[in-house]
Amino acid sequence: MAKTPDGFVSLKSLKQGPSSPRDTLALIRRIYFKTTRQTIEHDFAHAIELLKGLKTEEEREKATAFMHGISELRKEWTLKRTKPRKSRQEK
């Protein structure tokens, strides 16, 4: 059986759905703290889907800080990955 990478959060919760908005917020928080450079794209998509399941504006506002943090991590890690390197000839 393959070992899942650190920070991996299963999409299983999307099929079953968290039992309450409180559980959804807890899962988004967990995603924020467990995400890694290798899992950020998956975790970001997962968090977005969870956010869509929150019914009220108040519930979504509570998730804002974690969603902003996940977004910033994604932006930072994506930029580092795609940033072109200077060749030795350009120096």
C-alpha positions in Angstrom: 0.0 0.0 0.0 1.4 3.4 -1.0 2.1 5.9 1.7 0.3 9.2 1.3 2.5 12.3 1.4 2.6 14.5 4.4 -0.1 17.1 4.3 -2.4 15.1 2.0 -6.0 15.6 2.8 -8.4 13.1 1.2 -11.2 14.1 -1.1 -13.4 11.5 0.6 -15.0 14.2 2.7 -16.4 15.8 -0.4 -18.4 12.6 -1.2 -19.7 12.1 2.3 -19.6 15.8 3.3 -18.7 17.1 6.7 -21.5 16.7 9.2 -21.7 20.4 10.1 -20.4 23.8 9.2 -18.1 23.5 12.2 -16.6 20.3 10.9 -16.1 22.0 7.5 -14.3 24.9 9.1 -12.1 22.5 11.1 -11.2 20.6 7.9 -10.3 23.8 6.0 -8.1 24.8 9.0 -6.5 21.4 8.9 -5.8 21.7 5.2 -4.2 25.1 5.9 -1.8 23.7 8.5 -1.0 20.4 6.7 -0.5 21.6 3.1 2.9 21.2 1.5 4.5 22.4 -1.7 3.7 18.9 -3.2 0.0 18.9 -2.2 -0.9 22.6 -2.5 -2.8 22.3 -5.8 -4.9 19.4 -4.5 -5.5 21.1 -1.1 -6.5 24.4 -2.6 -9.1 22.7 -4.8 -10.3 20.7 -1.9 -10.7 23.8 0.3 -12.6 25.6 -2.5 -15.1 22.7 -2.7 -15.5 22.7 1.0 -16.1 26.5 1.0 -18.8 26.1 -1.6 -20.6 23.8 0.8 -20.9 26.4 3.5 -24.5 27.8 3.4 -24.3 31.2 5.1 -22.1 34.3 4.6 -21.2 34.1 8.3 -19.8 30.6 7.9 -17.8 31.6 4.8 -16.4 34.6 6.6 -15.0 32.4 9.3 -13.1 30.4 6.7 -11.7 33.5 5.0 -8.4 33.7 7.0 -7.6 30.1 6.2 -8.6 30.4 2.6 -6.5 33.5 2.2 -3.5 31.7 3.8 -3.9 28.7 1.4 -4.1 31.0 -1.5 -1.0 32.9 -0.5 1.0 29.6 0.0 -0.2 28.5 -3.5 0.9 31.7 -5.1 4.3 31.7 -3.3 5.0 28.1 -4.1 3.8 28.3 -7.7 5.9 31.4 -8.4 9.0 29.7 -7.1 8.3 26.7 -9.3 7.8 28.6 -12.5 10.4 31.4 -12.0 12.9 31.2 -14.9 16.5 30.9 -13.9 19.2 33.1 -15.3 21.7 31.3 -17.4 25.4 31.6 -16.8 25.8 33.5 -20.1 23.4 36.3 -18.9 25.5 37.2 -15.9 
